[in-house]
């Protein structure tokens, strides 16, 4: 199915969660996409992961069974036991969201989100991996940028101070299996993550303002093979000088981090006695508060609040039974090929009308009903039409018994002629009713 198009956001700096993580991994890799506007080559592992996402989306959103004969189906199937039932109340599958805080706006696509009034929101994310040793622990998930920003959006929408995070991992190599990681995150933990995200965003904004091209940004060559390999290798100039600068920049960051942690440790050690006397020492407040964040609706309000209707039963089109497909733009279930069949039926009806001629109902009391009426109504109409067709044959005989002198001989028997014309029209009406009955039986009873 592919990912839905990202919504447009009215903000000078719009980042995604993946961009925050990419910038933290390698500044230059992020700059190739954001500054040079280049598209990296998608590796086979990312392509396989997207296909697994598509299979799971169809299962949860449209209740389409997972095809285990395909590679992505075999990978996704073991995770069903960790997922909610398809079309669960309050569940939104593969929907964009936008949240603003700090210096930027952030855009994200949630795999699954369930928000029901009176309950904790649930955010579920699908993760495909070659080895479960890359699976995040509960502690890592509580400080993860993606988890924190996704949870902040859910808190703003629901008013809850806690959110359940559930990351489901799928093995792409070896025996198909799946393992979940589930944890509850609170408001204070979310605010700490938002503060960290804002600090990274400030560096990204500074890079955009001071650098003209990606090659002017320092790279991190140690991450070239991470996550299946970088897609911008052919654009990245790897010279001895650039490698040396990258190593020096990394060492500088490590040294600053070590000095910071050492200074913090010495300060804590020096103030140990004071900490014992005042155990309720307040921690440094986060730079970003959840109340300062703002979630933005990316869909029309009626689409956000209205629950998607259930799919209709299969319909026979062109001699085959067809399942309905969901049309997001029309917000309705549609049957593929139904419009073409209706056009073909209308065209054939015009041809039949031209051949048989239009049936005039002005001189009769019988009116045909649409094909969607009940069988009993059609049978009653047919009987009425037959009785009416027999009446004209008797009436001309009564007219002939009257004395001929009572009427002038010069006047034509226009009344008898009208009766004969009415009889012909009634016979044609009976034939039309029979045709409607046959169409009704074909549309309602599968053979």
C-alpha positions as CSV (number, residue, x, y, z in Angstrom):
1,X,0.0,0.0,0.0
2,X,2.9,2.4,0.7
3,X,3.1,5.2,3.1
4,X,0.4,8.0,3.0
5,X,1.6,11.4,1.9
6,X,3.0,13.6,4.6
7,X,0.8,16.6,5.6
8,X,2.0,20.1,5.0
9,X,3.0,22.1,8.1
10,X,3.0,25.9,8.5
11,X,6.4,26.3,10.3
12,X,9.9,27.4,9.1
13,X,11.5,24.3,10.7
14,X,9.7,21.0,10.3
15,X,11.5,17.8,11.3
16,X,10.6,14.2,11.7
17,X,11.5,11.8,14.5
18,X,13.7,9.8,12.1
19,X,15.6,13.0,11.2
20,X,16.4,13.6,14.9
21,X,17.7,10.1,15.1
22,X,19.6,10.4,11.9
23,X,21.2,13.7,12.9
24,X,22.3,12.1,16.2
25,X,23.8,9.2,14.3
26,X,25.6,11.3,11.6
27,X,25.2,15.0,10.9
28,X,26.3,14.7,7.3
29,X,23.8,11.9,6.5
30,X,21.0,14.1,7.7
31,X,22.4,17.1,5.7
32,X,22.4,15.1,2.5
33,X,18.6,14.8,2.8
34,X,17.7,18.1,4.4
35,X,20.3,20.6,2.7
36,X,21.2,18.9,-0.6
37,X,17.7,17.4,-1.0
38,X,19.1,14.1,-2.1
39,X,17.3,10.8,-1.9
40,X,19.4,7.9,-0.5
41,X,19.3,4.4,-1.9
42,X,16.9,2.2,0.0
43,X,18.6,-1.0,1.1
44,X,16.9,-4.4,0.9
45,X,16.3,-4.6,4.7
46,X,14.4,-1.3,4.7
47,X,12.3,-2.4,1.7
48,X,11.5,-5.7,3.4
49,X,10.5,-3.8,6.6
50,X,8.1,-1.6,4.6
51,X,6.4,-4.6,3.0
52,X,5.9,-6.2,6.5
53,X,4.4,-2.9,7.6
54,X,2.0,-3.0,4.6
55,X,0.8,-6.5,5.5
56,X,0.2,-5.6,9.1
57,X,-1.6,-2.4,8.1
58,X,-4.0,-4.3,5.9
59,X,-4.7,-6.9,8.6
60,X,-5.4,-4.3,11.4
61,X,-7.2,-1.7,9.3
62,X,-9.2,-3.8,6.9
63,X,-9.1,-7.3,8.5
64,X,-7.4,-8.8,5.4
65,X,-5.9,-12.1,6.4
66,X,-2.1,-12.4,6.3
67,X,-0.8,-14.4,3.3
68,X,1.8,-16.8,4.8
69,X,3.0,-17.9,1.3
70,X,4.9,-14.6,1.0
71,X,8.2,-13.7,2.8
72,X,6.7,-10.6,4.5
73,X,3.6,-12.7,5.5
74,X,5.7,-15.3,7.2
75,X,7.6,-12.6,9.1
76,X,4.5,-10.8,10.2
77,X,2.3,-13.7,11.2
78,X,3.9,-14.6,14.5
79,X,3.2,-11.0,15.8
80,X,-0.6,-11.4,15.6
81,X,-0.8,-12.6,19.2
82,X,0.8,-9.3,20.3
83,X,-1.5,-7.1,18.3
84,X,-5.1,-5.8,19.0
85,X,-8.0,-7.3,17.0
86,X,-8.6,-5.8,13.6
87,X,-10.8,-2.7,13.6
88,X,-10.7,-2.3,17.4
89,X,-12.7,0.7,18.7
90,X,-10.7,3.9,18.9
91,X,-7.8,2.4,16.8
92,X,-6.1,4.5,14.1
93,X,-3.7,2.7,11.8
94,X,-0.9,4.5,9.8
95,X,-2.0,8.0,10.6
96,X,0.1,11.2,10.5
97,X,0.4,13.6,13.4
98,X,2.1,17.0,13.9
99,X,3.2,18.5,17.2
100,X,4.9,21.8,17.9
101,X,7.3,22.6,20.7
102,X,10.6,24.5,21.2
103,X,12.2,25.8,18.0
104,X,10.5,23.4,15.5
105,X,7.5,21.4,14.5
106,X,7.7,17.6,14.3
107,X,5.8,15.3,12.0
108,X,5.4,11.6,12.5
109,X,3.5,8.5,11.3
110,X,2.2,6.2,14.0
111,X,1.8,2.5,13.1
112,X,-1.0,2.0,15.6
113,X,-2.7,4.3,18.1
114,X,-5.7,3.5,20.3
115,X,-7.3,6.3,22.3
116,X,-10.5,5.5,24.1
117,X,-12.0,7.9,26.7
118,X,-11.4,6.8,30.3
119,X,-8.5,4.5,29.3
120,X,-4.7,4.9,28.9
121,X,-3.7,5.6,25.3
122,X,-1.8,2.8,23.6
123,X,0.9,3.4,21.0
124,X,2.2,0.3,19.1
125,X,5.1,0.3,16.7
126,X,6.3,-2.5,14.3
127,X,10.0,-3.1,14.2
128,X,11.7,-5.6,11.9
129,X,15.2,-6.7,12.8
130,X,17.7,-9.4,11.7
131,X,18.6,-10.1,15.3
132,X,16.7,-9.6,18.6
133,X,19.9,-8.4,20.3
134,X,19.1,-5.0,18.7
135,X,15.7,-5.0,20.5
136,X,15.3,-2.0,22.9
137,X,15.0,-2.7,26.6
138,X,12.3,-1.1,28.7
139,X,14.8,1.5,30.1
140,X,15.9,2.4,26.6
141,X,12.3,2.8,25.4
142,X,11.6,5.2,28.3
143,X,14.3,7.6,26.9
144,X,13.8,7.0,23.2
145,X,13.1,10.1,21.1
146,X,10.4,8.4,19.0
147,X,8.6,7.0,22.0
148,X,8.6,10.3,23.8
149,X,7.3,12.4,21.0
150,X,4.6,9.9,20.0
151,X,3.5,9.7,23.7
152,X,3.4,13.5,24.0
153,X,1.0,13.7,21.1
154,X,-1.2,11.0,22.6
155,X,-1.2,12.8,26.0
156,X,-2.3,16.1,24.4
157,X,-5.1,14.4,22.5
158,X,-6.4,12.3,25.4
159,X,-5.6,14.4,28.5
160,X,-3.9,11.4,30.1
161,X,-0.7,11.7,32.1
162,X,0.5,8.2,31.2
163,X,0.8,6.3,27.9
164,X,1.4,2.6,27.2
165,X,4.2,2.0,24.7
166,X,4.4,-1.4,22.9
167,X,7.1,-2.0,20.4
168,X,6.7,-5.4,18.6
169,X,9.8,-6.8,17.0
170,X,9.7,-9.2,14.0
171,X,12.7,-11.5,13.1
172,X,13.5,-11.1,9.3
173,X,16.1,-13.9,9.3
174,X,16.0,-17.5,10.7
175,X,12.8,-19.0,12.2
176,X,9.9,-16.5,12.1
177,X,9.2,-15.2,15.5
178,X,8.1,-12.0,17.3
179,X,8.8,-10.5,20.7
180,X,7.1,-7.4,22.3
181,X,8.6,-4.7,24.6
182,X,5.9,-3.0,26.7
183,X,6.3,-0.2,29.2
184,X,4.3,2.7,30.7
185,X,5.7,6.2,30.3
186,X,4.7,9.2,32.4
187,X,4.5,13.0,31.9
188,X,7.9,13.8,33.5
189,X,9.7,11.2,31.4
190,X,8.0,12.6,28.2
191,X,9.1,16.2,29.1
192,X,12.7,15.1,29.6
193,X,12.6,13.5,26.1
194,X,11.0,16.7,24.6
195,X,13.8,18.8,26.1
196,X,16.5,16.5,24.6
197,X,14.7,16.6,21.2
198,X,14.6,20.5,21.3
199,X,18.4,20.6,22.0
200,X,19.0,18.4,19.0
201,X,16.6,20.5,16.9
202,X,18.6,23.7,17.9
203,X,21.7,22.1,16.5
204,X,19.9,21.2,13.3
205,X,18.6,24.7,12.9
206,X,22.1,26.1,13.4
207,X,23.4,23.7,10.7
208,X,20.7,24.9,8.3
209,X,21.6,28.5,8.9
210,X,25.4,28.2,8.7
211,X,26.0,25.4,6.1
212,X,25.4,25.6,2.4
213,X,26.0,22.0,1.5
214,X,26.2,18.6,3.2
215,X,30.0,18.2,2.6
216,X,30.5,21.2,4.8
217,X,29.0,19.2,7.7
218,X,31.2,16.9,9.8
219,X,30.4,13.2,9.3
220,X,30.5,10.2,11.6
221,X,32.3,7.5,9.6
222,X,31.8,5.0,12.3
223,X,28.1,4.8,11.4
224,X,28.5,4.2,7.7
225,X,27.4,0.5,8.0
226,X,24.7,1.1,10.7
227,X,21.1,-0.1,9.9
228,X,22.1,-1.9,6.7
229,X,24.4,0.8,5.4
230,X,24.2,4.5,4.5
231,X,22.3,5.3,1.3
232,X,24.6,8.4,0.6
233,X,28.0,6.6,0.4
234,X,28.5,7.6,-3.3
235,X,28.0,11.3,-2.4
236,X,30.1,11.3,0.7
237,X,33.8,12.3,0.0
238,X,35.9,10.2,2.4
239,X,39.4,11.7,2.4
240,X,42.1,11.1,5.1
241,X,41.6,14.7,6.3
242,X,37.8,14.3,6.7
243,X,38.3,11.0,8.5
244,X,40.8,12.6,10.9
245,X,38.4,15.5,11.5
246,X,35.6,13.1,12.2
247,X,37.7,11.1,14.7
248,X,38.8,14.4,16.4
249,X,35.2,15.6,16.6
250,X,34.1,12.3,18.1
251,X,36.9,12.3,20.7
252,X,36.0,15.8,21.6
253,X,32.4,14.9,22.2
254,X,33.4,11.9,24.2
255,X,35.9,13.9,26.3
256,X,33.2,16.6,27.0
257,X,30.7,13.9,28.0
258,X,33.3,12.3,30.3
259,X,34.2,15.6,31.9
260,X,30.6,16.4,32.3
261,X,29.8,13.1,34.0
262,X,33.0,13.4,36.1
263,X,32.1,16.9,37.3
264,X,28.6,15.7,38.1
265,X,30.0,12.8,40.1
266,X,32.4,15.0,42.1
267,X,29.6,17.5,42.7
268,X,27.3,14.7,43.9
269,X,30.1,13.3,46.1
270,X,30.9,16.7,47.6
271,X,27.2,17.3,48.4
272,X,26.5,13.8,49.7
273,X,26.0,15.0,53.3
274,X,23.8,17.8,52.2
275,X,21.7,15.4,50.1
276,X,21.3,13.2,53.1
277,X,19.9,16.1,55.1
278,X,17.6,17.2,52.3
279,X,16.5,13.9,50.6
280,X,13.8,15.8,48.7
281,X,16.2,17.8,46.6
282,X,14.6,19.0,43.5
283,X,15.9,17.9,40.1
284,X,16.6,20.4,37.3
285,X,13.4,21.2,35.5
286,X,13.1,20.2,31.9
287,X,13.5,23.0,29.4
288,X,10.3,22.0,27.6
289,X,7.0,21.5,29.3
290,X,4.2,19.4,27.9
291,X,1.7,22.3,28.4
292,X,3.9,24.4,26.0
293,X,3.5,21.8,23.3
294,X,0.8,22.0,20.7
295,X,-0.7,19.2,18.6
296,X,-2.0,20.1,15.2
297,X,-4.8,18.3,13.4
298,X,-3.7,17.1,10.0
299,X,-7.1,15.8,8.8
300,X,-10.5,17.4,8.7
301,X,-12.3,17.3,12.1
302,X,-15.0,15.0,10.9
303,X,-12.5,12.5,9.7
304,X,-10.7,12.6,13.1
305,X,-13.8,12.0,15.2
306,X,-15.9,9.8,12.9
307,X,-15.3,6.1,13.3
308,X,-14.7,4.3,10.0
309,X,-17.8,2.3,9.0
310,X,-17.7,-1.5,8.7
311,X,-17.1,-2.9,5.3
312,X,-20.2,-4.2,3.4
313,X,-20.8,-7.7,2.3
314,X,-19.2,-8.9,-1.0
315,X,-21.0,-8.0,-4.2
316,X,-21.3,-9.8,-7.4
317,X,-19.9,-7.7,-10.3
318,X,-19.3,-9.0,-13.7
319,X,-20.1,-12.6,-12.7
320,X,-17.5,-12.5,-9.8
321,X,-17.8,-11.8,-6.1
322,X,-15.8,-8.7,-5.2
323,X,-14.8,-7.3,-1.8
324,X,-15.2,-3.6,-1.1
325,X,-12.1,-1.3,-0.8
326,X,-11.8,1.7,1.5
327,X,-11.6,5.1,-0.3
328,X,-9.9,7.5,2.1
329,X,-10.8,10.6,0.0
330,X,-14.5,9.7,-0.3
331,X,-14.6,8.2,3.3
332,X,-16.6,5.3,2.1
333,X,-16.4,1.7,1.0
334,X,-16.4,1.2,-2.8
335,X,-16.6,-1.8,-5.1
336,X,-13.9,-1.9,-7.8
337,X,-15.5,-2.1,-11.3
338,X,-19.0,-1.2,-10.0
339,X,-19.0,2.1,-12.0
340,X,-17.9,0.4,-15.2
341,X,-20.6,-2.2,-14.8
342,X,-23.3,0.5,-14.2
343,X,-22.2,2.4,-17.3
344,X,-22.3,-0.8,-19.4
345,X,-25.7,-1.7,-18.1
346,X,-27.0,1.8,-18.9
347,X,-25.6,1.6,-22.4
348,X,-27.1,-1.8,-23.1
349,X,-30.5,-0.6,-21.8
350,X,-30.4,2.3,-24.3
351,X,-29.8,-0.2,-27.1
352,X,-32.7,-2.4,-26.0
353,X,-35.0,0.6,-25.7
354,X,-34.2,1.6,-29.3
355,X,-34.9,-1.9,-30.6
356,X,-38.1,-2.5,-28.7
357,X,-39.4,1.0,-28.6
358,X,-40.4,3.0,-25.5
359,X,-43.4,1.6,-23.6
360,X,-46.2,4.2,-23.2
361,X,-47.9,4.1,-19.8
362,X,-50.2,7.1,-20.4
363,X,-53.1,5.0,-21.6
364,X,-52.8,2.3,-19.0
365,X,-53.2,2.1,-15.3
366,X,-50.4,-0.4,-14.8
367,X,-47.1,1.1,-13.6
368,X,-43.9,-0.9,-13.5
369,X,-41.8,-0.8,-10.3
370,X,-38.0,-0.8,-10.1
371,X,-36.0,-4.1,-10.1
372,X,-35.2,-3.8,-6.4
373,X,-38.8,-4.5,-5.3
374,X,-39.8,-7.8,-3.7
375,X,-40.6,-10.9,-5.8
376,X,-44.2,-10.9,-4.4
377,X,-44.8,-7.3,-5.6
378,X,-43.6,-8.3,-9.1
379,X,-45.9,-11.4,-9.2
380,X,-48.9,-9.3,-8.1
381,X,-48.1,-6.7,-10.7
382,X,-47.9,-9.4,-13.4
383,X,-51.3,-10.9,-12.4
384,X,-52.9,-7.4,-12.5
385,X,-51.4,-6.7,-15.9
386,X,-52.7,-10.1,-17.3
387,X,-56.2,-9.4,-15.9
388,X,-56.2,-5.9,-17.4
389,X,-55.0,-7.4,-20.7
390,X,-58.1,-9.7,-20.9
391,X,-60.7,-7.0,-20.2
392,X,-60.5,-5.3,-23.6
393,X,-61.4,-8.5,-25.4
394,X,-64.8,-8.7,-23.7
395,X,-65.8,-5.0,-23.9
396,X,-65.8,-4.8,-27.8
397,X,-68.4,-7.7,-27.8
398,X,-70.8,-5.7,-25.6
399,X,-70.4,-2.7,-27.8
400,X,-71.4,-4.8,-30.8
401,X,-74.7,-5.9,-29.2
402,X,-76.1,-2.4,-29.1
403,X,-78.4,-1.3,-31.9
404,X,-76.6,0.1,-34.8
405,X,-79.3,2.8,-35.3
406,X,-78.4,4.3,-31.9
407,X,-75.2,5.8,-33.4
408,X,-74.7,7.4,-36.7
409,X,-73.1,5.1,-39.3
410,X,-70.8,7.8,-40.4
411,X,-68.9,7.9,-37.1
412,X,-65.9,5.6,-36.8
413,X,-65.6,3.2,-33.8
414,X,-62.7,5.1,-32.3
415,X,-63.5,3.7,-28.9
416,X,-62.9,0.1,-30.1
417,X,-59.7,1.2,-31.8
418,X,-58.5,2.7,-28.5
419,X,-59.3,-0.5,-26.7
420,X,-57.1,-2.6,-29.2
421,X,-54.2,-0.1,-28.7
422,X,-54.4,-0.4,-24.9
423,X,-54.3,-4.2,-25.1
424,X,-51.1,-4.0,-27.1
425,X,-49.5,-1.7,-24.6
426,X,-50.5,-4.0,-21.7
427,X,-48.9,-7.0,-23.3
428,X,-45.6,-5.0,-23.7
429,X,-45.9,-4.0,-20.1
430,X,-46.1,-7.6,-19.0
431,X,-43.0,-8.4,-21.1
432,X,-41.1,-5.6,-19.4
433,X,-42.1,-6.8,-15.9
434,X,-40.8,-10.3,-16.8
435,X,-37.5,-8.8,-17.8
436,X,-37.2,-6.8,-14.5
437,X,-38.0,-10.0,-12.6
438,X,-35.2,-11.9,-14.4
439,X,-32.7,-9.0,-13.6
440,X,-33.8,-9.0,-10.0
441,X,-33.2,-12.8,-9.6
442,X,-29.7,-12.5,-11.3
443,X,-28.7,-9.7,-8.9
444,X,-29.9,-11.3,-5.7
445,X,-29.5,-15.1,-6.1
446,X,-25.9,-16.3,-6.9
447,X,-25.8,-19.3,-9.3
